[in-house]
Amino acid sequence: MTRTVKLLDVVALIENLPDKLLGVGQVGTIVETLAPDVWLVEFSNDRGQTYAIESLKSDQMISLSFVPMVTQTNLAFTPLFTT
């Protein structure tokens, strides 16, 4: 299932951008829509200080999800850890 990105989504890069000093897996927040399929993404450190703001296309990032994905075909709970 592909999620489309939207304003204020938390995203991760899926390609290296060495000229911008950004790499795969770095996490940012979409802060503005610049054009169809072009977004302004702010990258901040763990103290909330911005270290990069870049325009990116949707195919350069994935939207991250912090809640379980529940569908009608997958209603079973699968624990991440068992004791």
C-alpha positions in Angstrom: 0.0 0.0 0.0 1.5 3.3 -1.0 0.8 6.4 1.1 0.9 9.8 -0.6 2.6 12.5 1.3 0.8 15.6 2.6 1.6 18.7 4.6 3.1 18.0 8.0 3.9 14.4 7.3 7.1 13.0 8.7 9.1 11.6 5.8 12.4 9.7 5.3 14.7 10.1 2.3 15.1 7.1 0.1 18.0 8.4 -1.9 21.3 10.1 -1.1 21.6 13.8 -1.9 25.4 14.3 -1.3 25.4 17.8 -2.8 22.9 18.7 0.0 24.7 16.7 2.7 21.6 14.5 3.1 21.5 10.7 3.0 19.1 7.8 2.9 17.1 7.4 6.1 17.3 11.0 7.2 14.0 12.2 8.6 12.2 15.5 7.9 8.8 17.1 8.0 6.9 18.4 5.0 6.3 22.1 5.7 5.0 23.5 2.4 3.6 22.4 -1.0 5.6 24.0 -3.7 4.0 22.4 -6.8 2.2 19.2 -7.6 4.5 16.4 -6.3 7.1 18.9 -5.0 7.4 19.6 -1.3 9.5 21.7 1.0 11.0 19.4 3.7 12.6 20.6 6.9 15.3 18.5 8.5 15.9 19.0 12.2 18.2 17.4 14.8 17.0 15.9 18.1 17.1 19.3 19.7 14.7 20.7 17.2 17.4 22.8 15.4 16.9 22.9 11.6 20.0 21.8 9.7 18.5 21.7 6.2 15.4 22.8 4.2 15.2 21.3 0.7 12.6 20.9 -2.0 12.0 17.2 -2.8 9.8 15.2 -5.1 7.5 12.5 -3.7 9.7 9.8 -5.3 12.6 10.9 -3.2 11.0 10.1 0.1 8.5 7.9 2.0 5.9 9.0 4.5 6.4 7.5 7.9 3.6 6.1 10.1 3.6 5.9 13.8 0.4 4.0 14.2 -0.5 0.4 13.3 -2.0 -0.1 9.9 -5.4 -1.9 10.2 -7.3 -3.1 7.2 -10.4 -5.1 6.8 -8.3 -8.1 5.5 -5.8 -7.8 8.4 -7.5 -7.3 11.7 -5.3 -9.7 13.7 -2.9 -8.2 16.2 0.7 -9.3 15.9 2.9 -8.5 18.8 6.3 -7.1 18.1 7.8 -8.9 21.0 6.9 -12.1 22.8 7.9 -13.1 26.3 
